[in-house]
Amino acid sequence: MTTAAAPPAGPAAPGPHADRSSPLPLRRLARSELRRILSPKPVRWALYALPLLLGAFALAAYLGHNTDMATAWREAEAAYGQYTEEAARRPGTAGPLSAQYFFDDPRYQLTKASFVDLRTVLSGVAVAALAFGLVSGGTDWASRVILNLVAAEPRRARLFVTRGVLVAAVAAATALATSIVLIPLLLVTAHLRGTTADADAHFWTVLTTIVLRGALLIALVALLGYSLAMLTRSLTVAFGIALAYLVVAERLVRDYVPSLTEYHFSGITFAVLNERLLMLNDKTECVGEIACAAMREGTPATHAFLALACYLLPVAAAALWRFTRTDIG
């Protein structure tokens, strides 16, 4: 007669149906989500193309300026001559002006043009960040991969917040990298085709402030796009809402609620990236009625960020509630 051996003492090995509801380690979750938000082909193509686009932008700035001041003054004198002839034919219809008024400096003036160029580029990056947030929040719903993600990470709030933070961080890092690459290119352009006069410590302080503001703005815009996609659970619907807001809402606000035009996305972006209040300039270049309204009103960056928070917080809160409190199937 044989006796069965007793099993060894100690904890039992997990079986094939062991509980898998324990959360993933945060570092592993972050690495997994970072790979996921950077994996879509449009995102990777955009990141690869960014240095080329910046180089093309800097090349256009280089080719669009020169140091031929004599020709510029001759054109200004000719324009002034036409003006004085017209004023002589129509007395009292024109005020006193000089040739200086008609002079268009062909040089790349770093202390003026760099702010305009930086604002132009970062405004484009902000729109791209909105699309990046929409893709990061909506792609997994269309492919139903979100079911596997929730099964691997049962704490939905943790998953939502981790991906949202990563989306904002990637967008902010992209904005900073864009500025770090663009500013030296503009500096080279100013040395070769313009002037760096008045580029003192105050100028560089203001430029750094604009760069940091832009990074924060772009991070929040990407987070807004992510929250909108997570709320609608449809990439197509989220893109439709964003497009309708950017195109249709601008016209409606401008026509029916003109007092709120500066708090549209265009006005918010311009106010955050506007150097006029920091440099104590009378005006700067603006494109579009809403951006120019923000310039005329002198909208502070603080007000612009508060307006952006009014968009972001309700959408993010609703998206978090729906993701954690409702069925995702």
Backbone hydrogen bonds in HBPLUS format (Angstrom, degrees):
<---DONOR---> <-ACCEPTOR-->    atom                        ^
c    i                          cat <-CA-CA->   ^        H-A-AA   ^      H-
h    n   atom  resd res      DA  || num        DHA   H-A  angle D-A-AA Bond
n    s   type  num  typ     dist DA aas  dist angle  dist       angle   num
A0018-ALA N   A0015-GLY O   3.25 MM   3  5.29 147.1  2.36 118.2 113.7     1
A0029-LEU N   A0025-PRO O   2.88 MM   4  6.14 160.2  1.92 158.2 164.8     2
A0030-ALA N   A0026-LEU O   2.83 MM   4  6.02 161.8  1.86 153.3 157.8     3
A0031-ARG N   A0027-ARG O   3.01 MM   4  6.21 163.0  2.04 148.3 152.5     4
A0032-SER N   A0028-ARG O   3.00 MM   4  6.14 161.4  2.03 146.9 152.3     5
A0033-GLU N   A0029-LEU O   2.91 MM   4  6.12 163.9  1.93 153.8 158.0     6
A0034-LEU N   A0030-ALA O   2.88 MM   4  5.97 154.6  1.94 148.4 155.7     7
A0035-ARG N   A0031-ARG O   3.08 MM   4  6.27 163.0  2.11 148.4 152.2     8
A0036-ARG N   A0032-SER O   3.06 MM   4  6.26 148.0  2.16 139.6 149.1     9
A0037-ILE N   A0033-GLU O   2.94 MM   4  6.19 160.9  1.98 154.1 156.9    10
A0038-LEU N   A0034-LEU O   3.18 MM   4  6.27 139.0  2.36 142.3 152.4    11
A0039-SER N   A0036-ARG O   3.30 MM   3  5.16 156.2  2.36  97.6 104.6    12
A0043-VAL N   A0040-PRO O   3.14 MM   3  5.50 123.7  2.47 106.2 119.5    13
A0044-ARG N   A0040-PRO O   3.19 MM   4  6.55 163.0  2.22 155.5 160.1    14
A0045-TRP N   A0041-LYS O   2.83 MM   4  5.97 165.5  1.85 161.6 165.8    15
A0046-ALA N   A0042-PRO O   2.98 MM   4  6.03 155.8  2.04 139.6 146.3    16
A0047-LEU N   A0043-VAL O   3.07 MM   4  6.33 157.1  2.12 148.1 153.8    17
A0048-TYR N   A0044-ARG O   2.95 MM   4  6.18 155.7  2.01 148.6 155.4    18
A0049-ALA N   A0045-TRP O   2.88 MM   4  6.03 150.4  1.96 146.9 155.3    19
A0050-LEU N   A0046-ALA O   3.04 MM   4  6.05 129.6  2.30 140.8 152.2    20
A0053-LEU N   A0049-ALA O   2.94 MM   4  6.20 156.1  2.00 158.5 166.3    21
A0054-LEU N   A0050-LEU O   2.95 MM   4  6.19 159.2  2.00 156.9 162.4    22
A0055-GLY N   A0051-PRO O   2.96 MM   4  6.15 156.5  2.01 144.6 151.1    23
A0056-ALA N   A0052-LEU O   2.92 MM   4  6.16 154.4  1.99 145.6 152.6    24
A0057-PHE N   A0053-LEU O   2.90 MM   4  6.12 152.0  1.98 145.3 153.1    25
A0058-ALA N   A0054-LEU O   2.93 MM   4  6.18 164.2  1.96 152.0 155.7    26
A0059-LEU N   A0055-GLY O   2.90 MM   4  6.08 151.4  1.98 143.6 152.1    27
A0060-ALA N   A0056-ALA O   2.96 MM   4  6.17 152.4  2.04 143.6 150.5    28
A0061-ALA N   A0057-PHE O   3.02 MM   4  6.36 152.4  2.10 146.2 153.8    29
A0062-TYR N   A0058-ALA O   2.92 MM   4  6.17 149.9  2.01 144.2 152.8    30
A0063-LEU N   A0059-LEU O   2.89 MM   4  6.13 164.2  1.91 154.0 157.3    31
A0064-GLY N   A0060-ALA O   2.92 MM   4  5.89 135.1  2.13 138.6 150.3    32
A0065-HIS N   A0062-TYR O   3.47 MM   3  5.78 169.0  2.49 108.9 110.9    33
A0066-ASN N   A0106-PRO O   2.98 MM  40  5.48 157.3  2.03 127.7 134.6    34
A0069-MET N   A0067-THR O   2.95 MM   2  5.70 124.2  2.26 110.8  94.5    35
A0073-TRP N   A0069-MET O   2.93 MM   4  6.19 153.6  2.00 150.6 157.3    36
A0074-ARG N   A0070-ALA O   2.97 MM   4  6.27 153.6  2.04 148.4 156.0    37
A0075-GLU N   A0071-THR O   2.98 MM   4  6.26 158.9  2.03 151.8 156.9    38
A0076-ALA N   A0072-ALA O   2.97 MM   4  6.21 148.0  2.07 140.3 149.6    39
A0077-GLU N   A0073-TRP O   2.84 MM   4  6.08 156.0  1.89 149.7 155.8    40
A0078-ALA N   A0074-ARG O   2.93 MM   4  6.16 155.2  1.99 146.7 153.6    41
A0079-ALA N   A0075-GLU O   2.97 MM   4  6.16 159.4  2.01 145.0 150.4    42
A0080-TYR N   A0076-ALA O   2.86 MM   4  6.06 150.2  1.95 143.9 152.9    43
A0081-GLY N   A0077-GLU O   2.84 MM   4  6.07 148.3  1.94 144.1 152.8    44
A0082-GLN N   A0078-ALA O   3.04 MM   4  6.37 157.4  2.10 149.6 154.5    45
A0083-TYR N   A0079-ALA O   3.03 MM   4  6.23 150.1  2.12 139.9 148.5    46
A0084-THR N   A0080-TYR O   2.92 MM   4  6.20 159.3  1.96 151.3 155.7    47
A0085-GLU N   A0081-GLY O   3.04 MM   4  6.24 155.4  2.10 147.5 154.1    48
A0086-GLU N   A0082-GLN O   3.03 MM   4  6.21 160.8  2.07 146.5 151.5    49
A0087-ALA N   A0083-TYR O   2.86 MM   4  6.10 153.4  1.93 147.7 156.0    50
A0088-ALA N   A0084-THR O   2.91 MM   4  6.09 143.6  2.05 140.7 149.9    51
A0089-ARG N   A0085-GLU O   3.09 MM   4  6.39 149.1  2.19 145.1 152.8    52
A0090-ARG N   A0086-GLU O   3.08 MM   4  6.28 140.9  2.24 141.4 151.8    53
A0093-THR N   A0090-ARG O   3.34 MM   3  5.93 155.5  2.40 139.6 137.6    54
A0101-TYR N   A0098-SER O   3.07 MM   3  5.65 143.8  2.21 111.7 119.9    55
A0102-PHE N   A0099-ALA O   3.02 MM   3  5.39 134.8  2.23 107.3 118.6    56
A0103-PHE N   A0100-GLN O   3.20 MM   3  5.09 158.1  2.25 100.0 106.6    57
A0108-TYR N   A0193-ARG O   2.97 MM  85  5.88 157.1  2.02 122.3 129.6    58
A0195-THR N   A0108-TYR O   2.97 MM  87  6.23 154.3  2.04 140.1 142.4    59
A0112-LYS N   A0109-GLN O   3.07 MM   3  5.64 154.4  2.14 116.5 124.3    60
A0113-ALA N   A0109-GLN O   2.76 MM   4  5.64 152.7  1.83 168.7 176.6    61
A0110-LEU N   A0195-THR O   3.16 MM  85  6.37 172.1  2.16 178.7 177.1    62
A0114-SER N   A0110-LEU O   3.22 MM   4  5.23 150.2  2.31 123.0 130.9    63
A0117-ASP N   A0113-ALA O   2.90 MM   4  6.10 167.0  1.92 159.3 162.8    64
A0118-LEU N   A0114-SER O   2.87 MM   4  5.89 160.5  1.91 144.9 151.0    65
A0119-ARG N   A0115-PHE O   2.90 MM   4  6.01 157.8  1.95 144.2 150.7    66
A0120-THR N   A0116-VAL O   2.94 MM   4  6.15 153.4  2.01 144.5 152.0    67
A0121-VAL N   A0117-ASP O   2.99 MM   4  6.21 166.2  2.00 153.5 156.1    68
A0122-LEU N   A0118-LEU O   2.92 MM   4  6.03 172.2  1.92 154.4 157.1    69
A0123-SER N   A0119-ARG O   2.92 MM   4  5.89 144.9  2.04 140.4 149.4    70
A0124-GLY N   A0120-THR O   3.22 MM   4  6.49 153.6  2.29 142.1 148.2    71
A0125-VAL N   A0121-VAL O   2.96 MM   4  6.32 151.7  2.04 146.7 155.5    72
A0126-ALA N   A0122-LEU O   2.87 MM   4  6.05 143.2  2.01 139.8 149.3    73
A0127-VAL N   A0123-SER O   3.21 MM   4  6.56 153.4  2.28 145.7 151.0    74
A0128-ALA N   A0124-GLY O   3.04 MM   4  6.33 159.7  2.08 147.0 153.0    75
A0129-ALA N   A0125-VAL O   2.75 MM   4  5.96 143.6  1.88 142.9 153.7    76
A0130-LEU N   A0126-ALA O   3.00 MM   4  6.32 147.1  2.11 143.9 151.8    77
A0131-ALA N   A0127-VAL O   3.16 MM   4  6.53 158.8  2.20 148.0 152.8    78
A0132-PHE N   A0128-ALA O   2.82 MM   4  6.09 151.9  1.90 145.6 154.5    79
A0133-GLY N   A0129-ALA O   2.89 MM   4  6.11 157.0  1.94 148.4 153.3    80
A0134-LEU N   A0130-LEU O   3.03 MM   4  6.31 155.1  2.09 146.2 153.1    81
A0135-VAL N   A0131-ALA O   2.93 MM   4  6.19 160.6  1.97 151.9 156.7    82
A0136-SER N   A0132-PHE O   2.89 MM   4  6.06 159.4  1.93 148.7 154.9    83
A0137-GLY N   A0133-GLY O   3.01 MM   4  6.13 147.6  2.12 144.5 152.1    84
A0138-GLY N   A0134-LEU O   2.90 MM   4  5.83 137.2  2.09 144.3 155.0    85
A0139-THR N   A0135-VAL O   3.12 MM   4  5.50 159.3  2.17 142.3 143.4    86
A0141-TRP N   A0138-GLY O   3.29 MM   3  5.48 137.3  2.48 101.0 112.3    87
A0143-SER N   A0139-THR O   3.23 MM   4  6.55 154.8  2.30 151.1 158.0    88
A0145-VAL N   A0140-ASP O   3.07 MM   5  4.99 116.3  2.49 137.4 149.1    89
A0146-ILE N   A0140-ASP O   3.30 MM   6  5.24 154.6  2.37 130.5 124.8    90
A0144-ARG N   A0141-TRP O   3.37 MM   3  4.96 149.3  2.47  90.9  99.6    91
A0147-LEU N   A0144-ARG O   3.28 MM   3  5.92 156.4  2.34 112.7 117.2    92
A0148-ASN N   A0145-VAL O   2.97 MM   3  5.39 122.9  2.30 108.9 122.2    93
A0149-LEU N   A0145-VAL O   3.11 MM   4  6.48 154.5  2.17 150.3 158.3    94
A0150-VAL N   A0146-ILE O   2.97 MM   4  6.14 159.6  2.02 148.8 152.9    95
A0151-ALA N   A0147-LEU O   3.06 MM   4  6.24 147.4  2.17 138.8 148.1    96
A0152-ALA N   A0148-ASN O   2.96 MM   4  6.19 148.6  2.06 144.6 152.4    97
A0153-GLU N   A0149-LEU O   2.87 MM   4  6.03 148.8  1.97 145.8 154.9    98
A0156-ARG N   A0154-PRO O   3.01 MM   2  5.70 111.7  2.49 114.1  97.2    99
A0159-LEU N   A0155-ARG O   3.10 MM   4  6.46 155.0  2.17 151.6 159.0   100
A0160-PHE N   A0156-ARG O   2.84 MM   4  6.08 165.4  1.86 159.0 162.7   101
A0161-VAL N   A0157-ALA O   2.94 MM   4  6.07 170.8  1.94 153.3 155.5   102
A0162-THR N   A0158-ARG O   2.97 MM   4  5.95 160.4  2.01 143.1 149.3   103
A0163-ARG N   A0159-LEU O   3.09 MM   4  6.21 171.2  2.10 151.5 153.8   104
A0164-GLY N   A0160-PHE O   2.99 MM   4  6.12 159.1  2.04 145.4 152.1   105
A0165-VAL N   A0161-VAL O   2.86 MM   4  6.03 162.4  1.89 154.5 158.2   106
A0166-LEU N   A0162-THR O   3.07 MM   4  6.26 157.9  2.12 146.2 152.4   107
A0167-VAL N   A0163-ARG O   2.87 MM   4  6.10 158.1  1.92 153.6 159.5   108
A0168-ALA N   A0164-GLY O   3.04 MM   4  6.27 166.2  2.06 150.8 154.0   109
A0169-ALA N   A0165-VAL O   2.86 MM   4  6.03 155.2  1.92 146.0 153.8   110
A0170-VAL N   A0166-LEU O   2.86 MM   4  6.01 164.4  1.89 153.1 156.3   111
A0171-ALA N   A0167-VAL O   3.07 MM   4  6.23 160.9  2.11 147.3 152.8   112
A0172-ALA N   A0168-ALA O   2.92 MM   4  6.11 162.2  1.95 149.8 154.8   113
A0173-ALA N   A0169-ALA O   2.88 MM   4  6.02 162.4  1.91 150.1 155.3   114
A0174-THR N   A0170-VAL O   2.94 MM   4  6.09 151.4  2.03 143.9 151.7   115
A0175-ALA N   A0171-ALA O   2.99 MM   4  6.28 155.2  2.05 147.4 153.9   116
A0176-LEU N   A0172-ALA O   2.95 MM   4  6.25 161.4  1.99 153.1 157.6   117
A0177-ALA N   A0173-ALA O   2.89 MM   4  6.05 160.7  1.93 146.6 152.5   118
A0178-THR N   A0174-THR O   2.85 MM   4  6.00 153.4  1.92 145.7 153.4   119
A0179-SER N   A0175-ALA O   3.04 MM   4  6.30 160.6  2.07 148.6 152.9   120
A0180-ILE N   A0176-LEU O   2.88 MM   4  6.09 159.9  1.93 151.1 157.2   121
A0181-VAL N   A0177-ALA O   2.99 MM   4  6.16 147.7  2.10 146.1 153.4   122
A0182-LEU N   A0178-THR O   2.87 MM   4  5.98 161.0  1.90 150.5 156.7   123
A0183-ILE N   A0179-SER O   3.01 MM   4  5.87 174.3  2.01 151.6 153.5   124
A0185-LEU N   A0182-LEU O   3.02 MM   3  5.20 116.2  2.44 102.0 118.1   125
A0186-LEU N   A0182-LEU O   2.95 MM   4  6.30 153.8  2.02 157.2 165.5   126
A0187-LEU N   A0183-ILE O   2.89 MM   4  6.13 148.8  1.99 149.5 159.2   127
A0188-VAL N   A0184-PRO O   2.95 MM   4  6.21 153.8  2.02 147.5 153.1   128
A0189-THR N   A0185-LEU O   3.03 MM   4  6.29 155.6  2.09 142.3 149.3   129
A0190-ALA N   A0186-LEU O   2.91 MM   4  6.18 153.3  1.98 145.6 152.2   130
A0191-HIS N   A0187-LEU O   3.03 MM   4  6.32 150.1  2.12 144.0 151.9   131
A0192-LEU N   A0188-VAL O   2.97 MM   4  6.20 153.1  2.05 151.3 158.3   132
A0193-ARG N   A0189-THR O   2.70 MM   4  5.54 162.2  1.73 152.9 158.8   133
A0194-GLY N   A0190-ALA O   2.99 MM   4  4.32 118.5  2.38 124.1 122.5   134
A0199-ALA N   A0196-THR O   3.21 MM   3  5.67 143.9  2.35 137.6 135.1   135
A0200-ASP N   A0198-ASP O   2.86 MM   2  5.45 133.8  2.08 104.5  90.7   136
A0204-TRP N   A0200-ASP O   3.20 MM   4  6.60 163.0  2.23 154.7 158.0   137
A0205-THR N   A0201-ALA O   2.92 MM   4  6.11 148.5  2.02 146.8 156.1   138
A0206-VAL N   A0202-HIS O   2.97 MM   4  6.20 162.3  2.00 152.2 156.0   139
A0207-LEU N   A0203-PHE O   2.90 MM   4  6.14 160.5  1.94 151.8 157.9   140
A0208-THR N   A0204-TRP O   2.96 MM   4  6.05 156.2  2.02 140.4 146.5   141
A0209-THR N   A0205-THR O   2.98 MM   4  6.22 152.0  2.06 143.7 151.8   142
A0210-ILE N   A0206-VAL O   2.94 MM   4  6.25 155.8  2.00 151.8 157.7   143
A0211-VAL N   A0207-LEU O   3.01 MM   4  6.28 154.5  2.07 146.1 153.1   144
A0212-LEU N   A0208-THR O   2.99 MM   4  6.28 163.0  2.02 152.5 156.1   145
A0213-ARG N   A0209-THR O   2.87 MM   4  6.06 160.9  1.90 150.8 156.8   146
A0214-GLY N   A0210-ILE O   2.84 MM   4  5.99 158.2  1.89 146.3 152.7   147
A0215-ALA N   A0211-VAL O   3.00 MM   4  6.30 152.5  2.08 147.0 154.0   148
A0216-LEU N   A0212-LEU O   3.08 MM   4  6.34 161.6  2.11 150.7 154.8   149
A0217-LEU N   A0213-ARG O   2.84 MM   4  6.09 165.1  1.87 156.4 161.0   150
A0218-ILE N   A0214-GLY O   2.92 MM   4  6.04 168.0  1.93 151.8 154.8   151
A0219-ALA N   A0215-ALA O   3.00 MM   4  6.14 152.0  2.08 143.3 151.0   152
A0220-LEU N   A0216-LEU O   3.03 MM   4  6.27 161.4  2.07 152.3 156.5   153
A0221-VAL N   A0217-LEU O   2.92 MM   4  6.16 153.4  1.99 151.2 159.3   154
A0222-ALA N   A0218-ILE O   3.00 MM   4  6.12 160.3  2.04 145.2 150.1   155
A0223-LEU N   A0219-ALA O   3.01 MM   4  6.24 153.0  2.09 143.0 150.8   156
A0224-LEU N   A0220-LEU O   2.88 MM   4  6.12 144.8  2.01 141.3 150.9   157
A0225-GLY N   A0221-VAL O   3.00 MM   4  6.34 158.2  2.04 150.8 155.5   158
A0226-TYR N   A0222-ALA O   2.95 MM   4  6.20 158.7  2.00 148.5 154.5   159
A0227-SER N   A0223-LEU O   2.92 MM   4  6.07 161.2  1.95 146.9 151.9   160
A0228-LEU N   A0224-LEU O   2.94 MM   4  6.12 157.7  1.99 149.5 155.6   161
A0229-ALA N   A0225-GLY O   3.06 MM   4  6.26 160.4  2.10 148.6 153.2   162
A0230-MET N   A0226-TYR O   2.96 MM   4  6.20 157.0  2.02 149.6 156.4   163
A0231-LEU N   A0227-SER O   2.87 MM   4  6.02 142.0  2.01 142.6 153.2   164
A0232-THR N   A0228-LEU O   3.01 MM   4  6.22 164.3  2.03 151.7 154.8   165
A0233-ARG N   A0229-ALA O   2.82 MM   4  5.61 139.9  1.98 139.9 151.1   166
A0238-ALA N   A0234-SER O   3.02 MM   4  6.12 164.2  2.05 148.5 153.4   167
A0239-PHE N   A0235-LEU O   2.97 MM   4  6.09 159.2  2.01 145.2 150.8   168
A0240-GLY N   A0236-THR O   2.94 MM   4  6.13 152.8  2.01 144.9 153.0   169
A0241-ILE N   A0237-VAL O   2.90 MM   4  6.20 157.9  1.95 153.1 158.2   170
A0242-ALA N   A0238-ALA O   2.98 MM   4  6.20 167.3  2.00 150.9 154.4   171
A0243-LEU N   A0239-PHE O   2.86 MM   4  5.99 162.1  1.90 149.6 154.7   172
A0244-ALA N   A0240-GLY O   2.89 MM   4  5.99 159.7  1.93 146.3 152.4   173
A0245-TYR N   A0241-ILE O   2.93 MM   4  6.14 154.2  2.00 148.2 155.3   174
A0246-LEU N   A0242-ALA O   2.97 MM   4  6.18 165.5  1.99 150.7 154.4   175
A0247-VAL N   A0243-LEU O   2.96 MM   4  6.02 154.2  2.03 149.7 156.1   176
A0248-VAL N   A0244-ALA O   2.78 MM   4  5.15 131.4  2.01 127.6 142.5   177
A0249-ALA N   A0244-ALA O   3.12 MM   5  6.60 153.0  2.20 148.9 156.4   178
A0251-ARG N   A0248-VAL O   3.09 MM   3  5.49 118.8  2.48 106.3 119.6   179
A0252-LEU N   A0248-VAL O   3.08 MM   4  6.41 162.9  2.11 155.0 160.3   180
A0253-VAL N   A0249-ALA O   2.84 MM   4  5.90 169.6  1.86 153.9 156.9   181
A0254-ARG N   A0250-GLU O   3.01 MM   4  6.06 160.2  2.05 142.8 149.0   182
A0255-ASP N   A0251-ARG O   2.93 MM   4  6.03 149.4  2.02 145.3 153.2   183
A0256-TYR N   A0252-LEU O   2.84 MM   4  5.79 163.5  1.86 153.9 158.3   184
A0257-VAL N   A0253-VAL O   2.93 MM   4  4.77 141.0  2.09 119.3 131.1   185
A0260-LEU N   A0257-VAL O   2.96 MM   3  5.78 166.3  1.98 127.6 131.9   186
A0261-THR N   A0258-PRO O   3.26 MM   3  5.22 169.4  2.27 106.5 108.9   187
A0263-TYR N   A0260-LEU O   2.99 MM   3  5.46 158.1  2.03 114.7 121.9   188
A0264-HIS N   A0261-THR O   3.14 MM   3  5.49 164.4  2.16 116.3 116.5   189
A0267-GLY N   A0264-HIS O   3.00 MM   3  5.24 111.3  2.49 102.9 119.0   190
A0268-ILE N   A0264-HIS O   2.83 MM   4  6.08 160.5  1.87 162.6 169.3   191
A0269-THR N   A0265-PHE O   2.95 MM   4  6.09 168.1  1.96 151.5 154.5   192
A0270-PHE N   A0266-SER O   3.03 MM   4  6.21 163.1  2.06 147.1 152.0   193
A0271-ALA N   A0267-GLY O   2.92 MM   4  6.04 162.6  1.95 147.7 152.7   194
A0272-VAL N   A0268-ILE O   3.02 MM   4  6.22 160.3  2.06 153.4 158.0   195
A0273-LEU N   A0269-THR O   3.12 MM   4  6.25 156.6  2.17 147.3 153.5   196
A0274-ASN N   A0270-PHE O   2.84 MM   4  5.63 101.4  2.47 142.6 159.7   197
A0278-LEU N   A0275-GLU O   3.06 MM   3  5.33 123.7  2.39 104.3 119.1   198
A0279-MET N   A0275-GLU O   2.83 MM   4  5.92 158.3  1.87 165.8 173.0   199
A0280-LEU N   A0276-ARG O   2.86 MM   4  5.61 115.6  2.28 136.7 150.6   200
A0281-ASN N   A0276-ARG O   3.07 MM   5  4.96 149.8  2.17 135.6 142.6   201
A0292-CYS N   A0288-GLY O   3.02 MM   4  6.19 160.8  2.06 150.3 156.2   202
A0293-ALA N   A0289-GLU O   2.87 MM   4  6.04 142.4  2.01 139.8 150.5   203
A0294-ALA N   A0290-ILE O   2.99 MM   4  6.32 152.3  2.07 148.0 154.7   204
A0295-MET N   A0291-ALA O   3.02 MM   4  6.36 144.2  2.16 141.5 151.7   205
A0296-ARG N   A0292-CYS O   2.89 MM   4  6.16 162.3  1.93 149.4 153.5   206
A0297-GLU N   A0293-ALA O   2.91 MM   4  6.04 162.6  1.94 150.9 155.7   207
A0298-GLY N   A0294-ALA O   3.01 MM   4  5.88 124.7  2.33 128.2 141.4   208
A0299-THR N   A0294-ALA O   3.21 MM   5  5.50 162.1  2.24 150.9 156.2   209
A0298-GLY N   A0295-MET O   3.16 MM   3  5.04 133.4  2.39  91.6 104.7   210
A0304-ALA N   A0300-PRO O   3.17 MM   4  6.50 154.7  2.24 145.5 153.0   211
A0305-PHE N   A0301-ALA O   2.88 MM   4  6.16 159.1  1.92 154.4 158.6   212
A0306-LEU N   A0302-THR O   3.00 MM   4  6.24 154.3  2.07 146.9 154.3   213
A0307-ALA N   A0303-HIS O   2.91 MM   4  6.15 153.5  1.98 146.3 153.5   214
A0308-LEU N   A0304-ALA O   2.95 MM   4  6.25 153.8  2.02 146.5 153.9   215
A0309-ALA N   A0305-PHE O   2.88 MM   4  6.13 148.7  1.98 143.5 152.3   216
A0310-CYS N   A0306-LEU O   3.04 MM   4  6.36 140.5  2.21 141.6 151.7   217
A0310-CYS N   A0307-ALA O   3.14 MM   3  5.10 124.8  2.46  92.4 106.4   218
A0311-TYR N   A0308-LEU O   3.06 MM   3  5.20 134.1  2.28  98.4 110.9   219
A0312-LEU N   A0308-LEU O   2.91 MM   4  6.19 164.8  1.93 152.5 156.9   220
A0313-LEU N   A0309-ALA O   2.93 MM   4  5.67 162.7  1.96 146.7 150.8   221
A0316-ALA N   A0312-LEU O   2.85 MM   4  5.96 168.6  1.87 166.8 170.7   222
A0317-ALA N   A0313-LEU O   2.92 MM   4  5.97 164.1  1.95 152.6 157.2   223
A0318-ALA N   A0314-PRO O   2.96 MM   4  6.05 162.7  1.99 146.5 151.4   224
A0319-ALA N   A0315-VAL O   2.91 MM   4  6.04 157.0  1.96 146.9 153.8   225
A0320-LEU N   A0316-ALA O   2.91 MM   4  6.08 160.6  1.95 149.1 154.1   226
A0321-TRP N   A0317-ALA O   2.95 MM   4  6.13 160.8  1.99 147.7 153.2   227
A0322-ARG N   A0318-ALA O   2.95 MM   4  6.13 166.0  1.97 149.6 153.4   228
A0323-PHE N   A0319-ALA O   2.93 MM   4  6.03 156.4  1.99 146.5 153.4   229
A0324-THR N   A0320-LEU O   3.02 MM   4  6.08 151.7  2.10 147.3 153.8   230
A0325-ARG N   A0321-TRP O   2.88 MM   4  5.65 145.2  2.00 150.4 158.4   231
A0326-THR N   A0322-ARG O   3.25 MM   4  5.38 141.0  2.41 131.0 133.4   232
